[in-house]
Amino acid sequence: MTATVLITGCGRGIGLELAYQYARDGWQVHACARDLERAEALRALAAGYPEQVSLHALDITRDGQITALNRVLGDTVLDLLINNAGCYGPHGVQFTHLDREIWRQVLEVNTLSPLMLTQALLPRVAAGKVRTIAFLSSKVGSITDNQSGGSYYYRSSKTALNQAVKSLSMDYHGSGLKFVMLHPGWVQTDMGGPNALISPEESVTGLRQVIANLTPEQSGSFLNYDGSEIPW
């Protein structure tokens, strides 16, 4: 099946690996990155798959850029949308040193922006064959799993994302659209660090399998990259 995917945050790490694997397997890939000039590996990927990979400069926090992307896509139908772009914020911040503006920035990137992009592109996905929208969340956003505290910025942004996507899945129940929140594992990326447990290749291979096997009944689920369910 020839299908089309749009992926955000493709400049490095998980997003870059997602773009590579889908292009390798014959998909049409719309790969978005905030700064294409600095995304050398992504530009190399596009050069290696010129018929399949289209690059788009996109800062997901800018509504004007979301509008411009939607316009550039023309009559493109998207089978799959993967909201991958995200940020962690400063590490190790204690409760007594929280900063309002930094917290806002993390929420802007991780919570508000993926949903605003989804709002803009939803009709394109609804017209596709796969009709799936995936959000890269994190196990750190699980309230049940929080046994260590801290990480106020990142935890709260992913918990809020999960709640909003759950609502989205309920609002579109029965429409044929599927929504899923995915934990990629602890991955060896700039965010995950060199001591992380799995490679981007292993994570993305698992994520793609979960997406491919997603059933309508699983819409609104919070799933690990190995397909297991994560408690809220």
CYANA upper distance limits for C-alpha pairs under 8 A (distance plus 0.5 A):
  2 THR  CA     26 GLY  CA      7.24
  2 THR  CA     27 TRP  CA      6.35
  2 THR  CA     28 GLN  CA      7.91
  3 ALA  CA     26 GLY  CA      8.50
  3 ALA  CA     27 TRP  CA      5.73
  3 ALA  CA     28 GLN  CA      6.66
  3 ALA  CA     78 LEU  CA      8.25
  3 ALA  CA     79 ASP  CA      6.56
  3 ALA  CA    129 LYS  CA      8.26
  4 THR  CA     27 TRP  CA      6.16
  4 THR  CA     28 GLN  CA      5.08
  4 THR  CA     29 VAL  CA      6.41
  4 THR  CA     30 HIS  CA      8.15
  4 THR  CA     77 VAL  CA      7.74
  4 THR  CA     78 LEU  CA      5.77
  4 THR  CA     79 ASP  CA      5.78
  4 THR  CA     80 LEU  CA      7.00
  5 VAL  CA     22 TYR  CA      8.50
  5 VAL  CA     27 TRP  CA      7.59
  5 VAL  CA     28 GLN  CA      6.84
  5 VAL  CA     29 VAL  CA      5.65
  5 VAL  CA     30 HIS  CA      6.65
  5 VAL  CA     78 LEU  CA      6.28
  5 VAL  CA     79 ASP  CA      6.42
  5 VAL  CA     80 LEU  CA      5.16
  5 VAL  CA     81 LEU  CA      6.19
  5 VAL  CA     82 ILE  CA      7.95
  6 LEU  CA     29 VAL  CA      6.46
  6 LEU  CA     30 HIS  CA      5.03
  6 LEU  CA     31 ALA  CA      6.49
  6 LEU  CA     32 CYS  CA      8.01
  6 LEU  CA     78 LEU  CA      7.42
  6 LEU  CA     80 LEU  CA      7.02
  6 LEU  CA     81 LEU  CA      5.50
  6 LEU  CA     82 ILE  CA      6.75
  7 ILE  CA     15 GLY  CA      7.40
  7 ILE  CA     18 LEU  CA      8.21
  7 ILE  CA     19 ALA  CA      7.58
  7 ILE  CA     29 VAL  CA      8.07
  7 ILE  CA     30 HIS  CA      6.84
  7 ILE  CA     31 ALA  CA      5.73
  7 ILE  CA     32 CYS  CA      6.54
  7 ILE  CA     81 LEU  CA      6.63
  7 ILE  CA     82 ILE  CA      5.31
  7 ILE  CA     83 ASN  CA      6.69
  7 ILE  CA     84 ASN  CA      7.09
  8 THR  CA     15 GLY  CA      7.26
  8 THR  CA     31 ALA  CA      6.86
  8 THR  CA     32 CYS  CA      5.24
  8 THR  CA     33 ALA  CA      6.77
  8 THR  CA     58 LEU  CA      8.35
  8 THR  CA     82 ILE  CA      7.12
  8 THR  CA     83 ASN  CA      6.05
  8 THR  CA     84 ASN  CA      5.73
  8 THR  CA     85 ALA  CA      5.69
  9 GLY  CA     15 GLY  CA      5.83
  9 GLY  CA     16 LEU  CA      8.11
  9 GLY  CA     31 ALA  CA      8.36
  9 GLY  CA     32 CYS  CA      6.44
  9 GLY  CA     33 ALA  CA      5.53
  9 GLY  CA     34 ARG  CA      7.60
  9 GLY  CA     83 ASN  CA      8.36
  9 GLY  CA     84 ASN  CA      6.09
  9 GLY  CA     85 ALA  CA      4.47
  9 GLY  CA     86 GLY  CA      7.74
 10 CYS  CA     14 ILE  CA      7.88
 10 CYS  CA     15 GLY  CA      4.47
 10 CYS  CA     16 LEU  CA      4.89
 10 CYS  CA     17 GLU  CA      8.32
 10 CYS  CA     18 LEU  CA      8.20
 10 CYS  CA     19 ALA  CA      7.27
 10 CYS  CA     31 ALA  CA      6.42
 10 CYS  CA     32 CYS  CA      6.17
 10 CYS  CA     33 ALA  CA      5.76
 10 CYS  CA     42 LEU  CA      7.40
 10 CYS  CA     84 ASN  CA      8.41
 10 CYS  CA     85 ALA  CA      8.08
 11 GLY  CA     15 GLY  CA      7.22
 11 GLY  CA     16 LEU  CA      6.29
 11 GLY  CA     32 CYS  CA      8.11
 11 GLY  CA     33 ALA  CA      5.74
 11 GLY  CA     34 ARG  CA      8.05
 11 GLY  CA     35 ASP  CA      8.09
 11 GLY  CA     36 LEU  CA      7.82
 11 GLY  CA     38 ARG  CA      8.46
 11 GLY  CA     39 ALA  CA      5.46
 11 GLY  CA     40 GLU  CA      8.41
 11 GLY  CA     41 ALA  CA      7.77
 11 GLY  CA     42 LEU  CA      6.29
 12 ARG  CA     16 LEU  CA      5.33
 12 ARG  CA     17 GLU  CA      8.15
 12 ARG  CA     39 ALA  CA      7.78
 12 ARG  CA     41 ALA  CA      7.89
 12 ARG  CA     42 LEU  CA      7.88
 13 GLY  CA     17 GLU  CA      6.87
 13 GLY  CA    188 GLN  CA      8.46
 13 GLY  CA    189 THR  CA      5.79
 13 GLY  CA    190 ASP  CA      7.64
 13 GLY  CA    200 PRO  CA      6.94
 14 ILE  CA     18 LEU  CA      6.55
 14 ILE  CA     84 ASN  CA      8.25
 14 ILE  CA    189 THR  CA      7.97
 14 ILE  CA    200 PRO  CA      6.02
 14 ILE  CA    203 SER  CA      8.23
 14 ILE  CA    204 VAL  CA      7.24
 15 GLY  CA     19 ALA  CA      6.74
 15 GLY  CA     84 ASN  CA      6.72
 15 GLY  CA     85 ALA  CA      7.94
 16 LEU  CA     20 TYR  CA      6.72
 16 LEU  CA     41 ALA  CA      8.37
 16 LEU  CA     42 LEU  CA      6.96
 17 GLU  CA     21 GLN  CA      6.59
 17 GLU  CA    200 PRO  CA      6.89
 17 GLU  CA    201 GLU  CA      6.97
 17 GLU  CA    204 VAL  CA      7.18
 18 LEU  CA     22 TYR  CA      6.67
 18 LEU  CA    204 VAL  CA      6.54
 19 ALA  CA     23 ALA  CA      6.57
 19 ALA  CA     29 VAL  CA      7.01
 19 ALA  CA     31 ALA  CA      6.91
 19 ALA  CA     53 VAL  CA      8.50
 20 TYR  CA     24 ARG  CA      6.44
 20 TYR  CA     45 LEU  CA      7.36
 21 GLN  CA     25 ASP  CA      6.70
 21 GLN  CA    204 VAL  CA      8.46
 22 TYR  CA     26 GLY  CA      6.98
 22 TYR  CA     27 TRP  CA      5.84
 22 TYR  CA     28 GLN  CA      8.19
 22 TYR  CA     29 VAL  CA      7.41
 23 ALA  CA     27 TRP  CA      5.61
 23 ALA  CA     28 GLN  CA      6.96
 23 ALA  CA     29 VAL  CA      6.64
 23 ALA  CA     49 TYR  CA      7.49
 23 ALA  CA     52 GLN  CA      6.70
 23 ALA  CA     53 VAL  CA      7.21
 26 GLY  CA     52 GLN  CA      7.91
 27 TRP  CA     52 GLN  CA      7.24
 28 GLN  CA     52 GLN  CA      5.21
 28 GLN  CA     53 VAL  CA      6.71
 29 VAL  CA     52 GLN  CA      6.40
 29 VAL  CA     53 VAL  CA      5.29
 29 VAL  CA     54 SER  CA      6.70
 30 HIS  CA     53 VAL  CA      6.49
 30 HIS  CA     54 SER  CA      5.38
 30 HIS  CA     55 LEU  CA      6.50
 30 HIS  CA     56 HIS  CA      7.59
 31 ALA  CA     53 VAL  CA      7.33
 31 ALA  CA     54 SER  CA      6.60
 31 ALA  CA     55 LEU  CA      5.54
 31 ALA  CA     56 HIS  CA      6.66
 32 CYS  CA     55 LEU  CA      6.43
 32 CYS  CA     56 HIS  CA      5.20
 32 CYS  CA     57 ALA  CA      6.23
 32 CYS  CA     58 LEU  CA      6.22
 33 ALA  CA     39 ALA  CA      8.00
 33 ALA  CA     55 LEU  CA      8.31
 33 ALA  CA     56 HIS  CA      7.03
 33 ALA  CA     57 ALA  CA      5.80
 33 ALA  CA     58 LEU  CA      5.97
 33 ALA  CA     59 ASP  CA      7.64
 34 ARG  CA     57 ALA  CA      5.93
 34 ARG  CA     58 LEU  CA      5.28
 34 ARG  CA     59 ASP  CA      5.21
 34 ARG  CA     60 ILE  CA      8.24
 35 ASP  CA     39 ALA  CA      6.92
 35 ASP  CA     57 ALA  CA      6.75
 35 ASP  CA     58 LEU  CA      8.12
 36 LEU  CA     40 GLU  CA      8.02
 36 LEU  CA     42 LEU  CA      8.34
 36 LEU  CA     43 ARG  CA      7.93
 36 LEU  CA     55 LEU  CA      8.46
 36 LEU  CA     56 HIS  CA      8.22
 36 LEU  CA     57 ALA  CA      6.53
 39 ALA  CA     43 ARG  CA      6.80
 40 GLU  CA     44 ALA  CA      6.65
 41 ALA  CA     45 LEU  CA      6.72
 42 LEU  CA     46 ALA  CA      6.82
 43 ARG  CA     47 ALA  CA      6.73
 43 ARG  CA     55 LEU  CA      8.36
 44 ALA  CA     48 GLY  CA      6.75
 45 LEU  CA     49 TYR  CA      6.76
 45 LEU  CA     53 VAL  CA      8.22
 46 ALA  CA     50 PRO  CA      5.88
 46 ALA  CA     52 GLN  CA      8.25
 46 ALA  CA     53 VAL  CA      5.68
 46 ALA  CA     54 SER  CA      7.37
 46 ALA  CA     55 LEU  CA      7.81
 49 TYR  CA     53 VAL  CA      6.36
 50 PRO  CA     54 SER  CA      8.14
 56 HIS  CA     69 LEU  CA      7.85
 58 LEU  CA     65 GLN  CA      6.53
 58 LEU  CA     66 ILE  CA      7.56
 58 LEU  CA     69 LEU  CA      7.95
 59 ASP  CA     65 GLN  CA      7.10
 59 ASP  CA     66 ILE  CA      8.35
 60 ILE  CA     65 GLN  CA      7.73
 60 ILE  CA     66 ILE  CA      7.11
 60 ILE  CA     85 ALA  CA      8.42
 60 ILE  CA    109 VAL  CA      7.59
 60 ILE  CA    113 SER  CA      6.07
 60 ILE  CA    114 PRO  CA      7.66
 60 ILE  CA    117 LEU  CA      7.57
 61 THR  CA    108 GLU  CA      7.06
 61 THR  CA    109 VAL  CA      6.63
 61 THR  CA    113 SER  CA      5.93
 62 ARG  CA     66 ILE  CA      7.05
 63 ASP  CA     67 THR  CA      6.71
 63 ASP  CA    116 MET  CA      8.40
 64 GLY  CA     68 ALA  CA      6.66
 65 GLN  CA     69 LEU  CA      6.56
 66 ILE  CA     70 ASN  CA      6.75
 66 ILE  CA    117 LEU  CA      6.89
 66 ILE  CA    120 ALA  CA      7.94
 67 THR  CA     71 ARG  CA      6.79
 67 THR  CA    120 ALA  CA      8.07
 68 ALA  CA     72 VAL  CA      6.67
 69 LEU  CA     73 LEU  CA      6.71
 70 ASN  CA     74 GLY  CA      7.54
 70 ASN  CA    120 ALA  CA      7.69
 70 ASN  CA    121 LEU  CA      7.54
 76 THR  CA    124 ARG  CA      7.66
 77 VAL  CA    124 ARG  CA      5.40
 77 VAL  CA    125 VAL  CA      6.97
 77 VAL  CA    127 ALA  CA      6.76
 77 VAL  CA    128 GLY  CA      6.23
 78 LEU  CA    124 ARG  CA      5.77
 78 LEU  CA    125 VAL  CA      5.25
 78 LEU  CA    127 ALA  CA      7.87
 78 LEU  CA    128 GLY  CA      6.07
 78 LEU  CA    131 ARG  CA      8.31
 79 ASP  CA    124 ARG  CA      8.27
 79 ASP  CA    125 VAL  CA      5.88
 79 ASP  CA    126 ALA  CA      8.43
 79 ASP  CA    127 ALA  CA      8.18
 79 ASP  CA    128 GLY  CA      4.92
 79 ASP  CA    129 LYS  CA      5.93
 79 ASP  CA    130 VAL  CA      5.29
 79 ASP  CA    131 ARG  CA      5.79
 79 ASP  CA    132 THR  CA      7.23
 80 LEU  CA    125 VAL  CA      6.88
 80 LEU  CA    128 GLY  CA      8.32
 80 LEU  CA    130 VAL  CA      6.72
 80 LEU  CA    131 ARG  CA      6.56
 80 LEU  CA    132 THR  CA      5.57
 80 LEU  CA    133 ILE  CA      6.31
 80 LEU  CA    134 ALA  CA      8.27
 81 LEU  CA    118 THR  CA      8.50
 81 LEU  CA    125 VAL  CA      7.66
 81 LEU  CA    132 THR  CA      7.07
 81 LEU  CA    133 ILE  CA      5.26
 81 LEU  CA    134 ALA  CA      6.74
 82 ILE  CA    133 ILE  CA      6.44
 82 ILE  CA    134 ALA  CA      5.29
 82 ILE  CA    135 PHE  CA      6.49
 82 ILE  CA    136 LEU  CA      8.05
 83 ASN  CA    114 PRO  CA      6.35
 83 ASN  CA    133 ILE  CA      8.14
 83 ASN  CA    134 ALA  CA      6.60
 83 ASN  CA    135 PHE  CA      5.27
 83 ASN  CA    136 LEU  CA      6.61
 84 ASN  CA    135 PHE  CA      6.85
 84 ASN  CA    136 LEU  CA      5.63
 85 ALA  CA    109 VAL  CA      8.13
 85 ALA  CA    110 ASN  CA      8.01
 85 ALA  CA    114 PRO  CA      8.45
 85 ALA  CA    136 LEU  CA      8.38
 86 GLY  CA    109 VAL  CA      6.28
 86 GLY  CA    110 ASN  CA      5.67
 87 CYS  CA    106 VAL  CA      6.88
 87 CYS  CA    109 VAL  CA      7.19
 87 CYS  CA    110 ASN  CA      7.18
 87 CYS  CA    154 TYR  CA      8.31
 87 CYS  CA    191 MET  CA      8.41
 88 TYR  CA    106 VAL  CA      7.36
 88 TYR  CA    153 TYR  CA      7.94
 88 TYR  CA    154 TYR  CA      5.95
 88 TYR  CA    191 MET  CA      7.63
 89 GLY  CA    102 ILE  CA      7.71
 89 GLY  CA    103 TRP  CA      8.45
 89 GLY  CA    106 VAL  CA      6.73
 89 GLY  CA    153 TYR  CA      7.32
 89 GLY  CA    154 TYR  CA      7.39
 91 HIS  CA    151 SER  CA      7.63
 92 GLY  CA    150 GLY  CA      7.81
 92 GLY  CA    151 SER  CA      7.38
 93 VAL  CA     97 HIS  CA      6.81
 93 VAL  CA     98 LEU  CA      7.16
 93 VAL  CA    150 GLY  CA      7.76
 93 VAL  CA    151 SER  CA      7.45
 93 VAL  CA    152 TYR  CA      8.37
 94 GLN  CA     98 LEU  CA      7.21
 94 GLN  CA    150 GLY  CA      7.17
 95 PHE  CA    150 GLY  CA      7.93
 95 PHE  CA    152 TYR  CA      8.20
 98 LEU  CA    103 TRP  CA      8.20
 99 ASP  CA    103 TRP  CA      6.72
100 ARG  CA    104 ARG  CA      6.72
101 GLU  CA    105 GLN  CA      6.77
102 ILE  CA    106 VAL  CA      6.87
102 ILE  CA    153 TYR  CA      8.46
103 TRP  CA    107 LEU  CA      6.76
103 TRP  CA    153 TYR  CA      5.88
104 ARG  CA    108 GLU  CA      6.47
105 GLN  CA    109 VAL  CA      6.82
106 VAL  CA    110 ASN  CA      6.45
106 VAL  CA    111 THR  CA      8.40
106 VAL  CA    153 TYR  CA      6.85
106 VAL  CA    154 TYR  CA      7.32
106 VAL  CA    157 SER  CA      7.24
107 LEU  CA    111 THR  CA      5.65
107 LEU  CA    112 LEU  CA      6.99
107 LEU  CA    153 TYR  CA      7.91
107 LEU  CA    154 TYR  CA      8.42
107 LEU  CA    156 SER  CA      8.35
107 LEU  CA    157 SER  CA      5.52
108 GLU  CA    112 LEU  CA      5.54
108 GLU  CA    113 SER  CA      6.38
109 VAL  CA    113 SER  CA      5.93
109 VAL  CA    114 PRO  CA      7.88
110 ASN  CA    114 PRO  CA      7.22
110 ASN  CA    157 SER  CA      6.31
110 ASN  CA    158 LYS  CA      7.19
110 ASN  CA    161 LEU  CA      7.67
111 THR  CA    115 LEU  CA      7.31
111 THR  CA    157 SER  CA      6.13
111 THR  CA    158 LYS  CA      7.26
111 THR  CA    160 ALA  CA      6.98
111 THR  CA    161 LEU  CA      5.39
112 LEU  CA    116 MET  CA      6.73
112 LEU  CA    161 LEU  CA      8.32
113 SER  CA    117 LEU  CA      6.63
114 PRO  CA    118 THR  CA      6.60
114 PRO  CA    135 PHE  CA      8.14
115 LEU  CA    119 GLN  CA      6.57
116 MET  CA    120 ALA  CA      6.92
117 LEU  CA    121 LEU  CA      6.74
118 THR  CA    122 LEU  CA      5.98
118 THR  CA    133 ILE  CA      8.44
121 LEU  CA    125 VAL  CA      7.16
122 LEU  CA    126 ALA  CA      6.61
123 PRO  CA    127 ALA  CA      6.82
124 ARG  CA    128 GLY  CA      7.15
125 VAL  CA    130 VAL  CA      8.41
125 VAL  CA    131 ARG  CA      5.72
125 VAL  CA    132 THR  CA      7.47
125 VAL  CA    133 ILE  CA      8.18
125 VAL  CA    177 LEU  CA      8.46
126 ALA  CA    131 ARG  CA      6.07
126 ALA  CA    176 GLY  CA      8.40
126 ALA  CA    177 LEU  CA      6.96
127 ALA  CA    131 ARG  CA      7.86
131 ARG  CA    176 GLY  CA      7.44
131 ARG  CA    177 LEU  CA      5.58
131 ARG  CA    178 LYS  CA      6.80
132 THR  CA    177 LEU  CA      6.38
132 THR  CA    178 LYS  CA      5.19
132 THR  CA    179 PHE  CA      6.42
132 THR  CA    180 VAL  CA      8.45
132 THR  CA    211 ILE  CA      8.31
133 ILE  CA    177 LEU  CA      8.32
133 ILE  CA    178 LYS  CA      6.77
133 ILE  CA    179 PHE  CA      5.47
133 ILE  CA    180 VAL  CA      7.11
134 ALA  CA    179 PHE  CA      6.34
134 ALA  CA    180 VAL  CA      5.46
134 ALA  CA    181 MET  CA      6.47
134 ALA  CA    182 LEU  CA      7.53
134 ALA  CA    211 ILE  CA      8.05
135 PHE  CA    179 PHE  CA      8.32
135 PHE  CA    180 VAL  CA      6.71
135 PHE  CA    181 MET  CA      5.33
135 PHE  CA    182 LEU  CA      6.60
136 LEU  CA    181 MET  CA      6.44
136 LEU  CA    182 LEU  CA      5.48
136 LEU  CA    183 HIS  CA      6.73
136 LEU  CA    184 PRO  CA      7.59
137 SER  CA    141 GLY  CA      7.77
137 SER  CA    158 LYS  CA      6.20
137 SER  CA    161 LEU  CA      7.90
137 SER  CA    162 ASN  CA      7.75
137 SER  CA    181 MET  CA      6.11
137 SER  CA    182 LEU  CA      5.80
137 SER  CA    183 HIS  CA      5.86
137 SER  CA    184 PRO  CA      8.27
138 SER  CA    142 SER  CA      8.09
138 SER  CA    158 LYS  CA      6.91
138 SER  CA    182 LEU  CA      7.36
138 SER  CA    183 HIS  CA      5.06
138 SER  CA    184 PRO  CA      7.55
138 SER  CA    185 GLY  CA      8.30
139 LYS  CA    145 ASP  CA      7.86
139 LYS  CA    183 HIS  CA      6.29
139 LYS  CA    185 GLY  CA      8.43
139 LYS  CA    224 ASN  CA      8.43
139 LYS  CA    230 ILE  CA      7.63
140 VAL  CA    145 ASP  CA      7.81
140 VAL  CA    146 ASN  CA      7.37
140 VAL  CA    154 TYR  CA      8.23
140 VAL  CA    155 ARG  CA      6.02
140 VAL  CA    158 LYS  CA      7.99
141 GLY  CA    146 ASN  CA      8.40
141 GLY  CA    154 TYR  CA      8.09
141 GLY  CA    155 ARG  CA      5.13
141 GLY  CA    156 SER  CA      7.04
141 GLY  CA    157 SER  CA      7.98
141 GLY  CA    158 LYS  CA      5.28
141 GLY  CA    159 THR  CA      5.00
141 GLY  CA    162 ASN  CA      8.33
141 GLY  CA    232 TRP  CA      8.42
142 SER  CA    146 ASN  CA      6.84
142 SER  CA    155 ARG  CA      8.32
142 SER  CA    159 THR  CA      6.98
142 SER  CA    230 ILE  CA      8.01
142 SER  CA    231 PRO  CA      6.89
142 SER  CA    232 TRP  CA      5.40
143 ILE  CA    159 THR  CA      8.02
143 ILE  CA    231 PRO  CA      8.42
143 ILE  CA    232 TRP  CA      6.32
144 THR  CA    231 PRO  CA      6.71
144 THR  CA    232 TRP  CA      6.39
145 ASP  CA    231 PRO  CA      7.69
145 ASP  CA    232 TRP  CA      8.34
151 SER  CA    155 ARG  CA      6.23
152 TYR  CA    156 SER  CA      6.43
153 TYR  CA    157 SER  CA      6.77
154 TYR  CA    158 LYS  CA      6.84
155 ARG  CA    159 THR  CA      6.65
156 SER  CA    160 ALA  CA      6.53
157 SER  CA    161 LEU  CA      6.68
158 LYS  CA    162 ASN  CA      6.64
159 THR  CA    163 GLN  CA      6.92
160 ALA  CA    164 ALA  CA      6.79
161 LEU  CA    165 VAL  CA      6.65
162 ASN  CA    166 LYS  CA      6.57
162 ASN  CA    181 MET  CA      7.19
162 ASN  CA    222 PHE  CA      8.08
163 GLN  CA    167 SER  CA      6.85
164 ALA  CA    168 LEU  CA      6.75
165 VAL  CA    169 SER  CA      6.69
165 VAL  CA    179 PHE  CA      7.54
165 VAL  CA    180 VAL  CA      8.05
165 VAL  CA    181 MET  CA      8.00
165 VAL  CA    220 GLY  CA      7.10
166 LYS  CA    170 MET  CA      6.93
166 LYS  CA    220 GLY  CA      5.33
166 LYS  CA    221 SER  CA      7.94
167 SER  CA    171 ASP  CA      6.66
167 SER  CA    220 GLY  CA      8.39
168 LEU  CA    172 TYR  CA      6.79
168 LEU  CA    179 PHE  CA      8.09
168 LEU  CA    220 GLY  CA      8.21
169 SER  CA    173 HIS  CA      6.37
169 SER  CA    178 LYS  CA      7.46
169 SER  CA    179 PHE  CA      6.32
169 SER  CA    219 SER  CA      6.51
169 SER  CA    220 GLY  CA      5.53
170 MET  CA    220 GLY  CA      7.94
172 TYR  CA    176 GLY  CA      8.37
172 TYR  CA    177 LEU  CA      7.24
173 HIS  CA    177 LEU  CA      8.06
176 GLY  CA    216 PRO  CA      7.54
177 LEU  CA    216 PRO  CA      8.18
178 LYS  CA    214 LEU  CA      8.38
178 LYS  CA    215 THR  CA      8.24
178 LYS  CA    216 PRO  CA      6.55
178 LYS  CA    218 GLN  CA      8.28
178 LYS  CA    219 SER  CA      5.36
178 LYS  CA    220 GLY  CA      7.95
179 PHE  CA    219 SER  CA      5.40
179 PHE  CA    220 GLY  CA      5.89
179 PHE  CA    221 SER  CA      8.13
180 VAL  CA    218 GLN  CA      8.09
180 VAL  CA    219 SER  CA      6.24
180 VAL  CA    220 GLY  CA      5.73
180 VAL  CA    221 SER  CA      5.92
180 VAL  CA    222 PHE  CA      6.83
180 VAL  CA    223 LEU  CA      7.94
181 MET  CA    220 GLY  CA      7.65
181 MET  CA    221 SER  CA      6.74
181 MET  CA    222 PHE  CA      5.24
181 MET  CA    223 LEU  CA      6.72
182 LEU  CA    207 LEU  CA      7.86
182 LEU  CA    222 PHE  CA      6.43
182 LEU  CA    223 LEU  CA      5.53
182 LEU  CA    224 ASN  CA      6.24
182 LEU  CA    225 TYR  CA      7.06
183 HIS  CA    222 PHE  CA      8.10
183 HIS  CA    223 LEU  CA      6.68
183 HIS  CA    224 ASN  CA      5.21
183 HIS  CA    225 TYR  CA      6.32
184 PRO  CA    203 SER  CA      6.14
184 PRO  CA    204 VAL  CA      7.87
184 PRO  CA    207 LEU  CA      7.24
184 PRO  CA    224 ASN  CA      6.97
184 PRO  CA    225 TYR  CA      5.64
185 GLY  CA    197 LEU  CA      8.38
185 GLY  CA    198 ILE  CA      7.73
185 GLY  CA    203 SER  CA      7.02
185 GLY  CA    224 ASN  CA      7.52
185 GLY  CA    225 TYR  CA      6.88
186 TRP  CA    192 GLY  CA      6.56
186 TRP  CA    196 ALA  CA      5.78
186 TRP  CA    197 LEU  CA      6.17
186 TRP  CA    198 ILE  CA      6.81
187 VAL  CA    192 GLY  CA      5.78
187 VAL  CA    193 GLY  CA      7.99
187 VAL  CA    196 ALA  CA      5.73
187 VAL  CA    197 LEU  CA      6.64
187 VAL  CA    198 ILE  CA      5.51
187 VAL  CA    199 SER  CA      6.07
187 VAL  CA    200 PRO  CA      6.49
187 VAL  CA    203 SER  CA      7.46
188 GLN  CA    192 GLY  CA      5.78
188 GLN  CA    193 GLY  CA      5.90
188 GLN  CA    194 PRO  CA      5.82
188 GLN  CA    195 ASN  CA      7.40
188 GLN  CA    196 ALA  CA      5.45
188 GLN  CA    197 LEU  CA      7.46
188 GLN  CA    198 ILE  CA      6.62
188 GLN  CA    199 SER  CA      5.80
188 GLN  CA    200 PRO  CA      6.93
189 THR  CA    193 GLY  CA      6.00
189 THR  CA    194 PRO  CA      7.51
189 THR  CA    196 ALA  CA      8.49
189 THR  CA    199 SER  CA      8.46
189 THR  CA    200 PRO  CA      7.74
190 ASP  CA    194 PRO  CA      8.38
192 GLY  CA    196 ALA  CA      6.31
198 ILE  CA    202 GLU  CA      6.78
198 ILE  CA    203 SER  CA      7.19
199 SER  CA    203 SER  CA      6.81
200 PRO  CA    204 VAL  CA      6.44
201 GLU  CA    205 THR  CA      6.51
202 GLU  CA    206 GLY  CA      6.85
203 SER  CA    207 LEU  CA      6.66
203 SER  CA    225 TYR  CA      6.82
204 VAL  CA    208 ARG  CA      6.45
204 VAL  CA    225 TYR  CA      8.27
205 THR  CA    209 GLN  CA      6.90
206 GLY  CA    210 VAL  CA      6.81
206 GLY  CA    225 TYR  CA      5.46
206 GLY  CA    226 ASP  CA      6.05
206 GLY  CA    227 GLY  CA      8.15
207 LEU  CA    211 ILE  CA      6.72
207 LEU  CA    224 ASN  CA      8.45
207 LEU  CA    225 TYR  CA      5.29
207 LEU  CA    226 ASP  CA      7.75
207 LEU  CA    227 GLY  CA      8.49
208 ARG  CA    212 ALA  CA      6.51
209 GLN  CA    213 ASN  CA      6.61
210 VAL  CA    214 LEU  CA      6.46
210 VAL  CA    225 TYR  CA      7.25
210 VAL  CA    226 ASP  CA      7.67
210 VAL  CA    227 GLY  CA      6.08
214 LEU  CA    218 GLN  CA      6.80
214 LEU  CA    219 SER  CA      8.08
215 THR  CA    219 SER  CA      7.43
221 SER  CA    229 GLU  CA      7.86
222 PHE  CA    229 GLU  CA      6.50
222 PHE  CA    230 ILE  CA      6.07
222 PHE  CA    231 PRO  CA      7.93
222 PHE  CA    232 TRP  CA      8.05
223 LEU  CA    227 GLY  CA      6.24
223 LEU  CA    228 SER  CA      6.17
223 LEU  CA    229 GLU  CA      5.05
223 LEU  CA    230 ILE  CA      5.97
224 ASN  CA    228 SER  CA      5.79
224 ASN  CA    229 GLU  CA      6.63
224 ASN  CA    230 ILE  CA      6.87
